[in-house]
Amino acid sequence: MTFQKRTYLQAGCLAFLIAGFAGFQLLSQPDAVLADSSGDSKAELKPIESDPHEFMEYVFQPNYKKLKAALASEPTDGKGWYDVKSGALILSEGGNLLLMRTPDEKADEWNSHAVHVRDLAAEVYHAAHDKNYDKAVSSYKEMLKSCNDCHNKVGHGEPNLKP
């Protein structure tokens, strides 16, 4: 290979590496704005189901039941801990989703319970990650107390969740 061809090849490789690095830097910017499906760069959170009863029935109820079954006894294998972590993480993120559905009445109570449920479910998730069954169960029971308290103060008292 001649000196000139080798120089062009090296320059091309260097340009490729610089372009790749610059592209990676651009994509990894934490405050980069992503466009939604309409091309609008100011995408916003939008509830799909605004009725809190419907939302709870289809998001919270199945995961509450899954978590209740998974914590009925201490998990003995990876699948058991997986079920605890999965149910707890979905309920924890569900607490964030509740904040998108703040009712006009009793908004402060609603939001307080949503944050409390989120944080307690996160404790269950982290306890399951550490395979700490006692901590997972105690946080789970505290989470259910907060759920029931919200049902009684903000809702109509139903359902009354049992560990």
Backbone bond lengths (Angstrom), bond angles and torsions (degrees), N, CA, C in turn:
res aa  C-N    CA-C-N  psi(-1)  N-CA   C-N-CA  omega(-1)  CA-C   N-CA-C  phi
1 M - - - 1.445 - - 1.527 107.10 -
2 T 1.295 115.62 136.12 1.458 119.59 -178.75 1.524 109.86 -76.75
3 F 1.326 114.21 161.52 1.461 120.84 179.54 1.520 110.86 -58.35
4 Q 1.313 117.90 -41.91 1.463 122.57 -177.51 1.539 110.36 -65.62
5 K 1.339 118.65 -44.15 1.468 121.55 179.66 1.528 110.40 -64.36
6 R 1.353 115.83 -40.60 1.452 120.08 179.83 1.530 110.20 -65.08
7 T 1.298 118.68 -38.97 1.465 122.93 178.62 1.524 110.43 -64.51
8 Y 1.337 117.37 -43.77 1.470 120.68 177.47 1.531 110.83 -63.69
9 L 1.323 116.47 -40.83 1.464 120.96 179.99 1.537 110.05 -64.29
10 Q 1.320 116.66 -45.07 1.463 120.33 178.75 1.525 111.23 -64.14
11 A 1.320 116.88 -42.16 1.467 120.66 179.03 1.527 110.09 -64.59
12 G 1.321 117.79 -39.91 1.465 121.51 178.12 1.522 111.34 -63.89
13 C 1.337 116.46 -44.04 1.471 120.23 178.01 1.529 110.96 -62.81
14 L 1.321 115.85 -42.90 1.458 120.15 179.41 1.532 110.43 -62.64
15 A 1.334 116.95 -43.98 1.467 120.66 178.58 1.523 110.57 -62.40
16 F 1.314 117.11 -40.87 1.467 121.54 178.29 1.526 110.58 -61.60
17 L 1.320 117.33 -45.68 1.465 121.49 179.48 1.530 111.34 -63.69
18 I 1.320 117.04 -42.83 1.468 120.56 179.64 1.524 110.34 -64.32
19 A 1.331 117.14 -44.03 1.474 120.51 179.31 1.526 110.44 -63.46
20 G 1.323 116.60 -41.78 1.468 119.95 178.54 1.519 111.52 -63.81
21 F 1.340 117.14 -43.43 1.452 120.63 178.46 1.524 111.32 -63.98
22 A 1.322 116.94 -42.49 1.467 120.71 179.43 1.524 110.09 -63.71
23 G 1.329 117.17 -41.64 1.468 120.58 177.67 1.517 111.37 -63.18
24 F 1.339 116.69 -42.10 1.464 120.11 178.06 1.520 110.58 -62.47
25 Q 1.311 117.77 -43.39 1.459 121.59 178.87 1.529 110.77 -61.16
26 L 1.320 117.05 -42.53 1.454 121.50 -179.86 1.524 110.98 -63.52
27 L 1.336 117.07 -43.38 1.467 120.85 -178.45 1.523 112.81 -71.88
28 S 1.327 117.01 -24.93 1.458 119.24 -176.22 1.521 113.56 -92.34
29 Q 1.332 118.23 6.43 1.461 120.86 178.45 1.523 109.26 -67.37
30 P 1.335 119.63 124.78 1.455 121.52 -175.87 1.522 114.17 -66.32
31 D 1.320 117.53 -25.45 1.455 118.46 -177.45 1.524 111.92 -105.03
32 A 1.335 116.56 22.74 1.462 119.69 176.11 1.525 108.34 -66.49
33 V 1.315 116.67 139.52 1.460 121.68 -178.57 1.521 108.30 -93.79
34 L 1.312 116.90 127.08 1.445 121.93 178.27 1.521 109.33 -100.83
35 A 1.275 116.79 143.46 1.462 121.06 178.82 1.517 109.71 -85.32
36 D 1.337 116.64 146.14 1.450 119.77 173.77 1.523 108.74 -83.11
37 S 1.326 117.29 -176.01 1.464 120.28 -174.09 1.529 113.20 -63.88
38 S 1.315 118.57 -19.44 1.465 120.52 178.48 1.527 111.80 -87.38
39 G 1.347 116.12 -4.36 1.455 120.11 -177.78 1.514 112.60 91.74
40 D 1.325 117.63 -3.11 1.461 122.09 179.44 1.525 108.54 -71.90
41 S 1.308 117.31 126.03 1.459 120.38 -178.14 1.522 112.56 -81.23
42 K 1.322 117.53 0.34 1.463 120.82 178.89 1.529 108.95 -114.45
43 A 1.325 115.15 58.86 1.456 120.19 179.01 1.524 109.17 -62.15
44 E 1.309 116.88 144.14 1.456 120.88 -179.65 1.522 109.78 -129.98
45 L 1.317 114.56 158.39 1.453 119.96 176.48 1.516 108.91 -70.68
46 K 1.321 116.55 137.95 1.454 120.27 -178.06 1.529 108.05 -144.48
47 P 1.332 117.47 116.68 1.462 119.20 178.55 1.529 111.24 -61.24
48 I 1.304 116.14 139.09 1.459 121.69 174.95 1.524 109.42 -81.82
49 E 1.325 116.22 -41.76 1.468 122.25 177.40 1.522 106.99 -118.72
50 S 1.332 116.93 114.20 1.461 120.02 -176.46 1.523 113.14 -89.07
51 D 1.326 118.39 -18.08 1.459 120.83 178.98 1.529 108.88 -73.99
52 P 1.349 117.82 117.91 1.465 119.74 -175.60 1.528 113.35 -62.53
53 H 1.328 117.91 -32.02 1.462 120.12 179.56 1.525 110.74 -67.47
54 E 1.323 116.69 -43.71 1.470 120.69 177.11 1.528 109.90 -62.79
55 F 1.322 115.80 -46.11 1.461 120.24 -179.02 1.528 110.35 -58.89
56 M 1.318 116.35 -47.73 1.475 119.83 -179.36 1.524 111.26 -64.06
57 E 1.327 116.49 -39.49 1.470 119.59 -178.17 1.523 112.12 -63.29
58 Y 1.324 117.21 -38.03 1.453 119.41 -174.12 1.524 115.02 -99.63
59 V 1.315 118.01 -16.75 1.456 120.49 178.12 1.525 110.95 -106.90
60 F 1.325 116.56 -51.75 1.457 119.62 -175.20 1.531 113.32 -79.74
61 Q 1.311 117.56 -47.11 1.460 120.20 -173.51 1.538 113.32 -56.97
62 P 1.329 120.07 -49.72 1.466 118.40 -179.45 1.536 112.80 -62.74
63 N 1.313 116.78 -35.01 1.466 119.86 -179.31 1.519 112.00 -77.57
64 Y 1.319 116.90 -33.37 1.468 120.15 172.73 1.523 109.09 -60.16
65 K 1.345 117.51 -46.79 1.467 121.50 -179.49 1.531 110.95 -63.72
66 K 1.320 115.92 -40.66 1.469 120.47 178.84 1.528 110.19 -63.36
67 L 1.322 116.49 -44.44 1.461 120.69 -178.72 1.523 110.86 -68.89
68 K 1.320 117.12 -39.48 1.471 121.32 177.71 1.533 110.08 -58.63
69 A 1.316 117.13 -46.67 1.467 121.05 179.39 1.531 111.03 -65.75
70 A 1.325 116.52 -40.13 1.459 120.36 -177.73 1.528 112.34 -68.22
71 L 1.334 116.90 -27.52 1.472 120.71 -179.26 1.530 112.97 -99.35
72 A 1.330 117.89 5.90 1.465 121.11 179.74 1.526 110.91 -60.66
73 S 1.312 116.49 -31.35 1.460 121.74 173.43 1.530 107.15 -148.17
74 E 1.315 115.65 161.97 1.460 119.22 -176.28 1.530 110.52 -64.72
75 P 1.310 116.83 127.74 1.467 119.36 178.30 1.528 111.36 -59.74
76 T 1.320 115.16 142.35 1.464 120.68 -177.92 1.523 112.91 -110.22
77 D 1.327 116.03 -5.30 1.463 118.56 -178.65 1.531 110.13 -147.36
78 G 1.307 115.22 177.01 1.457 121.22 -178.66 1.516 113.10 -61.17
79 K 1.329 117.63 -36.54 1.458 120.50 -179.94 1.526 110.48 -64.45
80 G 1.313 117.15 -41.66 1.462 120.55 178.93 1.519 111.90 -61.34
81 W 1.337 116.59 -44.84 1.467 120.20 178.61 1.519 110.72 -69.24
82 Y 1.328 116.62 -33.43 1.462 120.89 176.01 1.527 110.34 -59.52
83 D 1.334 116.85 -44.97 1.468 120.71 179.87 1.524 111.70 -62.03
84 V 1.336 116.59 -39.21 1.466 119.86 177.82 1.526 109.89 -65.75
85 K 1.322 116.55 -48.28 1.469 120.10 -178.71 1.528 111.03 -62.50
86 S 1.316 116.88 -43.13 1.464 120.23 -178.86 1.519 111.71 -61.93
87 G 1.324 116.71 -51.45 1.463 119.91 -179.95 1.518 112.25 -61.37
88 A 1.333 116.48 -42.66 1.467 120.65 -178.45 1.528 111.53 -67.10
89 L 1.321 117.26 -41.30 1.463 119.79 -179.26 1.529 111.09 -66.44
90 I 1.325 116.70 -40.70 1.464 119.17 178.66 1.523 110.52 -64.98
91 L 1.332 117.70 -41.56 1.468 120.08 177.89 1.523 110.94 -66.32
92 S 1.323 117.00 -37.93 1.458 119.86 179.11 1.527 110.89 -64.39
93 E 1.314 116.56 -47.68 1.464 119.28 177.46 1.526 110.49 -66.46
94 G 1.329 116.75 -29.54 1.463 120.55 174.59 1.518 111.86 -60.56
95 G 1.338 116.50 -33.65 1.464 119.97 175.37 1.518 111.15 -59.64
96 N 1.339 116.23 -39.46 1.465 119.43 175.33 1.521 110.56 -63.83
97 L 1.325 116.65 -40.22 1.458 120.45 -179.77 1.525 111.69 -67.05
98 L 1.332 117.16 -30.16 1.472 119.78 175.96 1.524 110.96 -62.61
99 L 1.318 116.29 -32.82 1.464 120.02 -179.89 1.532 111.68 -65.90
100 M 1.326 116.89 -20.94 1.469 120.56 175.67 1.525 111.26 -79.67
101 R 1.312 117.02 -10.70 1.464 121.67 -173.88 1.529 111.67 -118.02
102 T 1.304 117.51 30.87 1.456 121.97 -177.89 1.524 110.34 -60.47
103 P 1.334 116.41 123.60 1.468 118.96 178.83 1.526 110.88 -73.99
104 D 1.318 116.10 162.28 1.461 120.25 178.40 1.522 111.00 -68.49
105 E 1.333 116.01 -38.88 1.465 120.33 178.91 1.523 109.84 -92.18
106 K 1.316 116.14 141.33 1.458 123.70 177.53 1.530 112.51 57.68
107 A 1.314 115.82 36.41 1.469 121.60 -176.53 1.526 112.12 -60.86
108 D 1.338 117.28 -42.01 1.463 119.58 -178.08 1.526 111.27 -63.98
109 E 1.336 116.44 -42.26 1.466 119.62 178.38 1.528 110.85 -65.08
110 W 1.331 116.49 -44.53 1.461 121.51 178.98 1.534 110.34 -55.84
111 N 1.333 115.21 -51.36 1.460 119.48 -177.14 1.524 112.29 -65.42
112 S 1.312 116.86 -38.14 1.459 120.53 177.90 1.528 110.89 -61.24
113 H 1.328 116.46 -45.19 1.470 120.16 178.53 1.527 111.44 -67.93
114 A 1.320 117.66 -38.54 1.465 120.78 178.99 1.531 110.53 -60.24
115 V 1.323 116.43 -43.96 1.462 120.89 179.27 1.524 110.03 -67.24
116 H 1.334 116.70 -41.77 1.459 120.38 -179.68 1.530 110.89 -63.31
117 V 1.325 116.87 -45.02 1.470 120.69 178.02 1.529 109.60 -62.82
118 R 1.310 117.22 -44.63 1.465 121.01 178.35 1.520 111.18 -55.90
119 D 1.335 116.02 -48.58 1.459 120.43 -175.62 1.526 112.02 -69.77
120 L 1.336 117.81 -38.54 1.462 120.17 178.53 1.519 111.46 -70.09
121 A 1.319 118.04 -39.31 1.462 120.57 176.03 1.532 110.01 -64.10
122 A 1.332 116.62 -35.85 1.470 119.99 176.00 1.527 110.28 -64.16
123 E 1.335 117.25 -37.07 1.465 120.18 175.54 1.525 110.83 -62.43
124 V 1.331 117.03 -40.92 1.471 120.43 177.06 1.526 109.00 -61.12
125 Y 1.318 116.32 -46.57 1.467 121.24 -179.81 1.530 110.73 -57.32
126 H 1.319 116.97 -49.82 1.468 120.49 -177.86 1.533 111.33 -67.18
127 A 1.326 117.45 -36.90 1.465 120.24 176.71 1.531 110.21 -63.85
128 A 1.326 116.54 -40.21 1.469 120.05 177.99 1.528 110.42 -66.08
129 H 1.319 116.38 -37.96 1.461 120.12 176.78 1.520 110.44 -58.88
130 D 1.343 115.62 -37.64 1.471 121.49 179.25 1.530 112.12 -87.64
131 K 1.330 116.92 0.68 1.479 123.34 -177.34 1.537 111.11 56.22
132 N 1.342 115.04 41.94 1.460 122.08 178.44 1.532 107.56 -103.55
133 Y 1.313 115.33 89.89 1.459 121.32 -174.20 1.530 112.03 -62.45
134 D 1.333 117.90 -45.01 1.468 120.28 -178.17 1.525 111.62 -60.01
135 K 1.330 117.36 -42.94 1.472 121.01 178.74 1.525 110.27 -67.41
136 A 1.324 117.08 -40.19 1.469 120.43 179.32 1.525 110.06 -60.97
137 V 1.324 116.99 -44.91 1.467 120.52 -178.21 1.521 111.14 -68.43
138 S 1.317 118.01 -42.37 1.475 119.13 -179.23 1.530 110.90 -65.60
139 S 1.325 117.93 -40.61 1.473 120.49 177.64 1.528 110.63 -67.45
140 Y 1.321 116.80 -37.36 1.463 122.10 177.64 1.534 110.23 -61.48
141 K 1.313 116.82 -45.55 1.468 120.46 179.73 1.529 110.91 -64.79
142 E 1.321 117.80 -39.40 1.465 121.06 177.09 1.533 110.47 -65.11
143 M 1.331 116.15 -38.80 1.459 120.22 177.90 1.526 109.82 -61.32
144 L 1.321 117.51 -44.17 1.467 120.67 -179.77 1.521 111.60 -64.46
145 K 1.332 117.17 -35.45 1.467 119.76 175.79 1.532 109.79 -61.42
146 S 1.326 116.44 -41.91 1.462 120.02 179.58 1.525 110.68 -67.25
147 C 1.330 117.22 -40.32 1.473 120.94 176.65 1.526 109.85 -58.91
148 N 1.327 116.42 -50.31 1.462 120.78 -178.50 1.524 111.69 -64.40
149 D 1.317 116.69 -38.34 1.461 120.46 177.79 1.532 110.16 -61.60
150 C 1.326 116.65 -42.05 1.466 120.60 177.75 1.531 110.20 -65.41
151 H 1.326 116.83 -43.74 1.473 120.06 178.65 1.528 110.68 -57.91
152 N 1.346 116.08 -38.96 1.468 120.61 -178.56 1.524 113.17 -76.03
153 K 1.330 117.58 -35.90 1.465 120.66 -175.04 1.524 113.59 -91.90
154 V 1.316 116.90 -32.93 1.459 120.57 -175.22 1.527 110.91 -107.80
155 G 1.325 116.06 -36.31 1.459 120.92 -178.06 1.513 111.78 -95.82
156 H 1.308 115.08 -146.24 1.464 121.50 -177.10 1.522 111.80 -112.03
157 G 1.320 117.86 19.23 1.462 122.01 177.30 1.517 114.46 87.33
158 E 1.291 118.05 -6.32 1.466 121.27 -179.55 1.525 108.96 -119.34
159 P 1.298 116.78 150.48 1.451 128.03 -10.35 1.536 110.98 -80.05
160 N 1.304 115.19 161.29 1.447 122.39 175.10 1.529 106.27 -101.51
161 L 1.332 116.14 102.78 1.462 121.97 -174.56 1.522 111.40 -76.87
162 K 1.324 114.75 138.86 1.475 121.28 178.89 1.525 108.89 -116.71
163 P 1.343 114.91 141.12 1.499 117.75 177.95 1.523 111.60 -67.96
